[in-house]
Amino acid sequence: MPTLAPTALDAAPPRAAPRVLWLAFTLIVLSLLALAWGASVGSTGFDSLRRAFDDPAAAQIVWDIRLPRTLGAWLAGALLALAGAVAQGLFRNPLADPFLLGSASGAALAVALAYAALGVGGMVAGGGSVALLQAASPWLARLGFTGAAFLGALGGVLLALMLARGVQQTLRLLLAGVVVGFVLGAVRDLVQLAQPDVLQAMQGFTLGITGFVGWGGCAVMAAVLAPLMVLAWALARVLDALALGEATALSLGLPLGPLRALLVGVLALATGAAVAQTGLIGFVGLVAPHLARSLVRCTHGPLLLLSTLVGGLLLALADVASRLVIAPQELPVGVLTAVLGGAYLLWLMNRRAGGAR
Amino acid sequence: MRRTLRWLTVLLALFAGAAWAGHVVTDDAGQTTRFDAAPARIVSLLPSLTETVCALGACDRLVGVDRYSNWPEPVKTLPQMGGGLDPNVEAVVALRPDVVLIGTSSRASVRLRALGLKVVALEPKTRAAMRHTTTLLGELLQVGGAAELLARIDAGVQAAADRMPPAARGQRVYYEVTPAPHAAGRSTFIDELMQALGLVNIIDAELGPYPRINPELVVRLDPDLIMVSQQGAAELARRPGWAKLRALRQGRVCEFNAAERDILVRPGPRMPEAARLMADCASHSASSKKEAGGA
């Protein structure tokens, strides 16, 4: 573990700052390029972009589908990467990811319940029950799944916090998160057993889909990301101190309890906002901080910023790739991130092993 | 005279137009959608809806389908929009459809509606729902013949039932939908077909439509006949205790291949074929029972 662990204080060379700025600038430029690429790739290809100004249908494809979904993928990736970087610092564990504290299983369970209650199972003889009619208005239905995922993610984390009796002990928190993950996963299995239709409908959620993100979803994610970035930046010193061990952090006079609670809040909100819009997209939150760390060795402040940018870029690129691989059909983006992220981690692992020899 | 005729035609067309104008459809999700004219460009993202549209004679109006729609033949040449649950939104919009037909369990319908498309969510799961869907689609597409199609389907199912030899009736059937195992329970379309053919589903009503059952239940109920998808059949005998099942010992297991399974699980115009597949299976099983009894 020490070989992979984020070692912050000893790792900041004096000339890190210009390099960080340079990297951040490069990542932003690349992200803008990815956004432009995203606007020109899809079922109809570049053609739509060329005709976007005189053909309303082409304009709709570019403005209302491609741009929001690419931007949405960037934002979701950024949120997950921020959550991942915070989690890895908070738990001092390089394998920590945004879904560690039960947010993923909480969100998945909530969506399964929403499906069971609102949609799939209740269909009888083409009529539709009262619950179904209530779920009818698109706004309500949208709130139904997106809201359920968000509340579920937060609920999972809160449950983990409750079981761990607060945030005082990292190991307790970690174990509680694992327990919550398994138990809520089991409850979801029960729901799916009772209503097999839910199982099929859940597939889209567990694989992660960026294709349904609209401007509304982008606005929500941006509104969550901006304040969380500021908050995380302000709390970066705590993560730096934690990297030296809890005892050291305490001896520095930091009020660890409340600060840790704030960090868990950042983790939960960022994950919940991303999961609600796109479903469970794995590996971005795990890989992005590692990638950022391999670019530059720095303290947690710049690391959080770079991780966020890397995560955004990664998922935006994965979103574009998901449209290209089996065009004109689409691959669920979660499948791609899992394959690419897994390959990267394997490479990283082998490189480290080679270096140690 | 000719002029009067022309005016009359125009008037008639206007009346017809007025009659159709503002045709409001309420779908299975409770959404109401207003149609000013019969949709000429249709995207269907559910196989049973694709089949119904084609059976109503509007196959040429389909411009895109989901990746599972594979019948009738012309459908295979249409552009595929991905799966019903994860369609490529952009590809659907690019086709500029007048209506998108989609299952009720797809999250895509919200997004498609937000993009200004007319979406009708329908997911027939029973014969009654299939009738409702067919009638609704007939009205929406403004094609006659929905009633005739339904009559033809009912007659086809009845014909299959009539072909059942008396000895084949009353068999107790276990229908396995997935090797989990999920059974086809009561109140499903498969159960309704069994009833129409005079077969008896071994699964009790209180277990719900597609219960995941304990394999022990099948051993205890010892069905006369087992219907199963092809990949599931080989492992049946390997399940603990199942080798002693009467149906397995006497070879009364019907294996349906992928194409046949498509027919059996889609409540649509191919229901007579589904009934025939089941009836053939049951009749064959009844005759093999006689042989086994004689031996």
Interface residues (C-beta under 8 A of the other chain):
Chain A: G42 S43 T44 S48 A57 Q60 I61 D64 I65 R66 R69 Y115 G119 V120 M123 V124 A125 G126 G127 G128 L132 L133 A135 A136 P138 A141 R142 F145 L193 A194 Q195 P196 D197 Q200 A201 Q203 G204 F205 L207 I209 G211 F212 G214 G216 R323 P328 Q329 E330 P332
Chain B: D28 A29 G30 Q31 R67 P79 Q80 M81 G82 L85 D86 N88 V89 E90 A91 V93 A94 R96 T104 S105 S106 R107 A108 V110 R111 R113 A114 L115 G116 L122 E123 P124 K125 T126 A128 A129 H132 T133 L136 H182 G208 Y210 R212
